[in-house]
């Protein structure tokens, strides 16, 4: 039985159709369809019910999907056991945050592809939290404070941030000095998230409110500079605004706690070599950045 056909079928089953699976695999729909037809011919059963609106698993297809996924995982494990070193092959799908990823992670992913010419690296840049399992990603890079989940996380570096607002906003509404005062201000949010801030060694959690929300840190920085409210943002986004005076720090006695940069993967016994290699490159990248900073160089408030 053709392993490529098995892998393609699992992608179609998980993606919910031939078109999204073809996008994930970087293949044409005709190639995906041919692989599925070959697999169905080998098995002598129909795995997909096709219609003008797409394709859905038959009862046989739903039963076969789990067996096929386990077989693909076992074959991948066997390959890595036989070739624990040497060039990586296959495909790595990684979800990367848009606001942080293009400048900080894109060079690491490019280095990974350069080191392993037979590895296909597919990076998806978005500030939303993707469903790794449902959307077929091998791993994701996430920044900030992670919510609880069953995913496996490896911290690869620190992330510093601060509360900021424009001089015009502060002139109109004042600058909060305490956590209680902060709750009275307009908060610029990515969703319904809680804010954390330090009170000495103690972490305080607040649930601010605001009328402006965006799923992009870049958009929130722009909104803060426009005077719409207070934002909690990482320093790599606010640095240019602080340098120009378009934004100023607030709540400097109660900064956000140091967050992290994480590599996230679905639960499993062992990460694949592809994910391990990416993890090592990220660790090395942020170790070099930390070594290049002067002693005690937490970015100044």
N, C-alpha and C positions, 0 to 999 in steps of 0.2 A: 504494500500500500504506500502511496506517495506521501511523504511527510509534508511536502509543500501544500498538497491538497488538504491534508488534515489541519494544518495551521490556518489555511485560508478559510476552511469551514468554521473553525472556532472564532475567527475574527468576524465572519458574517453573523454568526449566532450572537456574539457579544455586542456587535455594533447595531444589530437590528435590521440589517439589510445589506444588499450587495453594494450599493453606492457608497454608504459611509465606510464599509469595510475596505473598498477599493481606495478610498482617501487615506485611511489609516495605513494601508500597506504600500501606498505609493504606486499602485498598479492601475491599469485600465479595467473598466468593468467587464470587458470581453474576456480578459485573462482570468479574472476572478470567476466568471461564469463557466469558463472552460474547465477550470480546476474542480469546481463543484460538480459539474456534469461527469467528469472522470471519476470522482469519488463515489457518486451515486451509482455509476455503472459498475464499479468494483464491488460495492456492497449489495447491489441489486435491490435497493430501496430508495424511496424518494425522501430526501432530508429537508427540502424546502418546498413550500407551496407558493408558487410564483403567480403574481397578478400584475395588472397595470399599475397598481399602487405600491408594488414592492415585492418583498419575499418574507415569509414567516416560516418558522420551524414547524414541521409536521410533528406528530407524536413520536415517530421514530427518530426524527432529528433532535428533538429535545432530550430523548434518552441517550442518544449517541454523543451529544455535545460534551457531557461530563467525562465520558470515557476518552474522547478525542483530546480534551484539554489535559487530562492526566498523562496520556501517551506523549503529547508534545512536550510536557514538562519533564517527563522521564528521559526523553531523547536529548533534550537540552542539557540535563544534568549529566547524562552519559558522555556527551561530547566534551563538556568541561572537565570531566574526570579524566578522559583520555588525553585532552590537550589543555592542561592547567596553565600553560604558558604559551607565548607566541601571539600572533595577531588575532584580534577579535573579529568575529564574523557575525553576520545576521543583522538585526535591526534593533536600535534603541530608540524608543519613544519616550520623550521626557517633556513634562510640562514645566514651564519657566515663567516666573512673574514678569509681566511686561515692564512695569515701572523700574525695576531693578535689574532685569535680566539682560537687556541689550548691551549695557556697558560692562556689567560685572561677570555675567555667566556666559555670554556669547563667546568670548575669547577662550574660555575653558572648554566649551563644546567643540570649538574649532580645533583646539589642540588635540582633543580626543580623536576627532576624525582624521587629523594629520598623522597621528601615531598609528592608526589602524585603518589603512586604506580599504580594507574589505568590510568595514563596519558602516552600516547605513544609519546616520544620526538624523532623527526626525524630531525637531524641537517645536513645541507649540507655545507661543508667548501670549499670556493672558493673565490679568490680575484676579480672575475668579478662581475659586477652589474647584479644580476639576475632580471628577469621580474617577480615581485611578483605575479601579477594577472595571467599572461600567463602560469607561471610554477607552480602555485598552492601553493604558500607559504602563511602561515598565517602572517609572519613578517620577517624582516631581521635586522641584526645588521650591521651598517655601520660606518666607521670612516673617519674623514677628514672634508672637507668642502662640503656640499651637493649641488648638482646641483638642479635647480628648477624642480619641478615635482608636480603632483597632489597627491602624496603619503603623508601620515600624519607622521610626525616625532616628536619624543620625545627625547630631549637631556638627556642622563643619566650620562655623565661624560666628563671631558676635555681630550684633546689629545695634547701633546706637541711635537714639532718637530724642526728640524734644517737642514741647508744645510751642507753637508759633502763632502769631497774628500780625496783621499789618499795623503800621503806626496809625493809619486812619481809623481802624476799628478800635484800637486802644483809646484814641482821643475821644471817640464817640461813646464808648461803653466802659472804659476803665480797664485796668489790668488786674486779673484775679490773683490773689496771693495765697489763698487757702483752697483745699479741695471743695469745701462747701461753696465758696464763692465761684469756683469754676462751673458748678452745676447751673448757675444762673445765666451762663453765657451760651451763645449760639455755637454748637459743635459741628464741625465738618466731618462727616462720617463715611466709612465705606459700606456700612450696613447698620445692623443693630448691635454692633460690638460694644463691649465694655472697655473703658479706659482704665489702665493701671498706672499708679504713680507712687513714688517713694515718700514715706514720712520717716526720715532717718533710716533705720533698718527694716521698717515695716512697710508692706505693700498694701496700698489702699485700692479698692476696686470701685469705680464709679460707672453709672450708666447715664451718660449725657444725652441731651436731645438737641436736634437741629433740623432745619428745613432743607439743607443741602446735603445730598449724598451722591457718591460716585464710586464705581468699582475700580478706580484708577487713582493711585497716589499722586501722579502728575496732575490730574484734574483737581485734586484737593489742594495741592500747593498753589495752583493758579487761583482757585477760589479764595484761599486765605489771603493771597496777595491783593485780590480785588476787594478785600474788606468784608467778606461775608461771615467771618467767624474765626474760631480758634481750631487749629488742626493739630493732631498728634502724628508727626511724620518722621521717617528716618532721615538722618543727617545728609545722606547722599542726595536727597531731593531738595532739602531746604538750603544747602550750602550756598548756591549761587544767589538765592533771594536774600539770605542774611548778609552776604558780602556786599550786595547792592543797596541794602537798607529797605528793600521792599517788604521784608518780614523781620520781625524781632522776636527773641525768645520771651516766653512768659512762663510763669510757674517754675522759675529756676530753682527754688528751694524744694520743689516737689517734682523732680523730673520723672519721666517714665523709666521703669527698670530696664536694664540692658536685656535686649531680646536676642534672638538667635537666627542663624541661617541654617536650614535643615535640608537634608536629602530624605525624602519620604518614599517608601515602597510598600506594596501590598504585603500582607502577612505571609510568611513562609519560613521554612527552616533556614535556608541559606540564600543570601543575595547572589544574583548571577555575576559572572565575571565582568560583564559590561557595567553593571551598577557599582560593583566594587571599584573598578578602574575610575569611573567618574567620581566616586566618593574620594578616592585618594588624590585625584587632581584638584578637587575643590579644597580639601584639607591643606594641600601644599600651597594653593593660591592664597588662601586667607592667612596661612602661617607667614608667608612672605610679606603680605601687607602689614601684619602685626609687627614683624621684625623691622620693617622700614619706618614705623612710627617712632618718634622720640619716646623716651621713658615716661610713663604716665600720661600718654597723649590721648586721653579721652577727649574728643573734639570739644573745644571750649564753648561754654554757654554765652 
